[in-house]
Structures are given as C-alpha cells and as structure tokens.
Amino acid sequence: MRRGIRVKNRPRALLTRRDFLKASALGAAAACAGYFSDRIFTQQGGAPPRWVATYREMGAVGGAIRLAVADGRVLAVEPNLAHPCGANVDGQVLEKLLGGLGDARRLTTPLERRGSRLSETDWRRCLRQIAQSLRALRPQEIAFVLGVYPDHLNDLVRLLAQALGGASVVRFDPQSLADGRLTLMDAAQGLYGLSQLPHFALDQAQVVFSFGLSGREAWLTPRVAAALRATDAPRLPAGYWVQFEARRSAVAARADEWVCIRPGSEALLARALTYLARQDVHSAQDTAFDLAAVSQACGVSPDDLQRLARRFAEAQRAVAIPGAFALAQPAGLEAAQAILGLNQERESSAGLFFSPWPPLHPHLLARSSTFAEIAAFIERMRTGQIKALFVHGVDLLASLPASLDVERALWQVPFVVSFAPELDETARRANLILPDRLPLESWGYQRTLAADRPMVAAVQPVFLPSRGDLSAANVLLAAAHQAGGRFSDLLPYRSELDFIQQAVARLPWPPGQDGWALWLAQGGWWSEQSILFPPVSMARGGRAASSVERVEALQGGGVGGVLQPALGSFRLVVAPWPDLSADEAEWQVEMHPQAAADLGLRSGDVIRLTLSDGSNTSPTDGEIELPLLLQPAMHREALALLPAPDGRRIPRSELLAFLGQAQNSAGDWALQGSEVRVISLNG
C-alpha cells in the first residue's frame, strides 16, 4: 500500500510523495526553460546550467534573484533585474541561502514529545493527531502563529481558520515589531484612510529628509535598502540627504548633512519644519509660533530650522521619510503622522505615494499583528484558552521579551505543533516538531511591501526536498482533508502547489499568454507600468495641514511631546533588530563625553542601566551592566546600546529582558526612546 495524502473529491486516490516531487520537478524545469548562460557554461566547463527566478527575504526587505543550478549545485546568484524588486546580492546572500541545506542540526524526521523526551515518529501519525485536533476542538481553542513570510501560507491558514469557524491567526516577526512598520501603517490609515505602507520615491528626490532611517526598513525598495547599507558607496541615493538623528549612525555618516536632534523630538521637529516651510512659501508669519522654544525642544538652532525648511520648500522633488529609530519609540505614531504631513506640504511634487494592492486574495488580511495584540494572545495561552497551537516561521521564545512569560504560556497549551528546520527554542517545547522546508526547497508567493506597482513575487524551489518531507501547507491541507466535513469542502486544493496555481491563474495575465509559464519564467506577476497615486488627506478638505496649535501642544509636552528626562537619566537608542537577534553577542553603551563628565564617568567604566518605563515584572528585569565608551557624535541626552568587539557578552534573553515590553500608541514595540538611569559600578 502506498503512503500519501488523500485527495479531495477522489476518495480512493492518494497524492504520494513521489507524485508531489514529480510535480515540483516539472515546475522547476519549466521555470528554467530558456535561461542559460554561456559565461557560466564556459567557466564551469560542463553542461549549461538552468536559471531559477525566485524571491527571498534578505534582512528586513526582500528581493528577486536568479540562481544558476547544475549538477545539484548553485553556480551563481544574481539580481533578477527584469523584476521590479531585483535586489543586489553578494556572496553573503548565497551563503545564507545555502547555509541550511547541509546543516547537521537540520531535522530529518518528525519528532513527538512523550513525557519529557522527544522521539521519532512518522508523518501519518502526525497527520492523524492534527486532524483529530481540528475535529475535536472549538474554533476559539485553535490558533496559528505565522511569520511575515511567506504570504501564500498566511492566505491558506486564514482560509483554514475561516473553515474552522474563526480560529485565531497571529502573524509577526521580530523585525516587524522592532522597526515600527505597523506604526507607519496606522499613521497612513489615520491621515489617508489607507492601511498600507507608503512608497517613498527616494531615488528621484532632489532633497531627502530622513528621520532615523537605518536602511533595514520594510518600506524601502530593495535597491534603496541595499544602497543605504553599502559601506563602499560614499554617498546616499538622493540629491541632498539630511539625516535627523540623536546619534551619528552609519547612514548619518554618509549623509550630506547630519542634524543631531534631541531624542524623542521627531514629531515636534517635523511639524515645525512643516509650518516653517509653509510660511516660507506663503510669506505669512504667525506671532504665536515660538521659534526659540521649538529650537530648544528639538536641539536644532533657529537658523538651521529656517534654512532646512527653506531647502525643503524650494526643492522641486522633496521627500520626508520616517525610519525605525523614529517610529519604534513611545511617540512613534505622532512622529509618523508629522513626517507624513511634511510630505503633504508638497502637494504637486511630493515623493510620497501609494500603489494598489495586487489582485490576489484581497479579502484575506495580510497585516501583521501589533505587539499589544501579541501580548494579549500570549495571555490567552497562559490562561488555558488555547488548546492547539501551530507555529511556523517565528521562534516565539527567542523573539519576545521574558516579561511576557512566553515559556509558561507554552506549557499551558496541551497540543503545540512547530514547523521548524531545526530545534529552536519554541520547537523544544512543542508536542510535535515537523521538519520545515528551507527557502531553496519551497513553493510560494509573496506580496511585496515597497513596490511602485501591484506585484506578487514567485517563490519556487531550486532543489527538491532531499527527504521528501511535507511542507507546512501540505500538512495542514492533508489534515483538513482527513478531518473531512466543512474543512475539505472549503479547502478544495489537492496540494500546496495546486493552491498556488489556482491563485496565480486568477491574476490578470496578458490575453493569450500562459500565466503559469510566465509566472515561473519571470519570477512573479506585476503591472508593466508603475502605478502610483498621491494620497488624499482625510482632514481639512484634502490638505494635511499642520498648525501652530499642534506645534504649541507639542512644545507644552502634550501628546507626542518631547519629555524631559530626569536628572541622571537618558533616552535609549538601540541597535536595529538584526543586531539584537544573535543568540549571544558583545555589547557596550555609548555616552556623550560631557554627559559622562557630569556623572564622573570615564571610557571603560562599567555602568548599570536601569529601565524606567515600568513595564518589567521582576526586580532583575530592566537592568543590565555594560562597559562605557565615550562618543562625541551624539546628543547629550541620548544613550546608545550597540554591539562592540570589546563589549560584554550578553545572551539575547538577558538583552530582551532589559529592553522590556514598552509600547507606543499604535501598539508597536517601543524599543527606542525608553528612559534609562545610569548607576556607576566603579568605586
């Protein structure tokens, strides 16, 4: 008897592993038809390779790439320049893509927890247990936790959740929580009624005002993100780049002008620049506007404020863009609204646009969960409301601060299924651990976040799975079919590949063209022309006008105002999430020399930082000890937490415990801008 997955509407038919692999091989072959390289053929001295066009996440942003494959080996990887999201790639990208294929830690068979031990099991037993949980539990007792990649699995799981009658779906990754992308989406929703990321036309701008951009944000195109992170390029991709930031970051070091601002003053600064730019255009002065007070609150001289506002107002193409350092802080939503509003002062020539969503399952929610929503979900787990939990694409324990008590919450869930290529921290506490496929073995699709047109990128396998493992999508489909009833009726897909093919077939391909063949060959679907439209403000008759009153409210410490840190305390500036994600790394803290002198501190001293946001649950949380480095290129009220070769080695769990779970008014994780106190440990 052959082992396989029962197929919908064919009760005696089985979709075997061999059948699935055969379909995968045919698809991969079709993808490579006609893509050969004489250059690589000559260099390798063998048969011409096949080229596979696919899409991968690369840090915070994704990119379209092409890989040359021959004899089971990747010979080359390069940007798919025909794709609107073609990304710059290098040897590190290839190493990352290939890294897990031969990893000795990679799981080779499903594992089942029996008591305190994990034992090998088989796929059919796993499918029976999952199908049983789908049949036996109430919808509110079933939950799925997904990463932000890939979109096709999110869409399939949301259809399954609907078939179940309303199961919970939580979707996030640490980067999405740490860079403030939902804060930016909420600001766009409030100003323009569009809950999506804007498109910032940086590469065509004569002037760019960047408020804390790090180069890792998801609202950057792959090309711009790569240019911002490239250390070998002397300048940034714009005419004149001004970086507003409390510390001189790598981006600020390459900008035409770095403006050192007071930490947390982004909202006030953007609104003041908006007001000054408008006054410069209309030549009307308002005596209620106190330029000196705004200057003091922002840490920028009156002359510089007026000069910068004039430069922005006079440029034909000017763009103001928020970055992670501005959004992921307590006043992040107010900063986002103010910076977007600065763009709206340039009604006819602003660089802020939106693009239509691609016509692929538009009714399914693609928005990630906020930190507040995740915290509420963890509480449901902890109180026993979740009976079955399915986790894919995110390590819950490694991604969230210990103050959320995720580990205790996991132990309260009777049935936890983890799809993982290796035993991460969450998988070690699961009841079933199912080997997950690696990126170069997978099918899928992904809606791009920073495109200038509707776009869906293709994900297709470069290699066939070495052991014929089932993908997470195939496991869930097979279990739903076994459960029968409404599950199989509402999920009429034979396999993951069938689901993707049906979705791709609904895209608006050119008449007479084979949509699936084009999808594979070019690496996705997109509009041939850029489709961008300027936003229309929902306030004040279509004009996002800042006012003297709003600036005055900020000056007075109102919502989004600049808070004065207490004596001996500072505002925290934290490295981007990729630096925080290492299992263990060396860290140090940077302080302005004058601030250190006021406290009697010297470079090399070991200090204790105490977090003062009140979000921690134990006396040891919110405290950390680090060596001090003096850094003149920062504001005196800022304190920077950064990786360093000569720093103190700290595990990620201790670092996240210190950072706590502070949130901004959009519910995002406020990693930046927390108030910290400094305690000297020397003498």
Helices and strands as residue ranges (DSSP letters): E 4-7, E 10-16, H 17-32, H 38-44, E 50-58, E 61-70, E 73-79, H 91-98, E 111-114, E 117-120, H 123-136, G 139-141, E 142-146, H 151-164, E 168-171, H 174-178, H 181-192, E 199-200, G 202-204, E 207-211, H 222-229, E 240-245, H 250-254, E 257-260, H 266-282, H 291-298, H 302-314, E 318-322, H 324-327, H 332-344, E 352-353, H 371-382, E 388-392, H 396-399, G 402-404, H 406-411, E 415-420, G 427-429, E 432-435, G 439-441, E 444-447, E 455-459, H 472-483, H 486-490, H 496-505, H 515-522, E 524-526, H 548-555, E 569-574, H 577-580, E 584-591, H 593-598, E 606-611, E 623-630, E 638-643, E 648-651, H 652-659, E 675-680
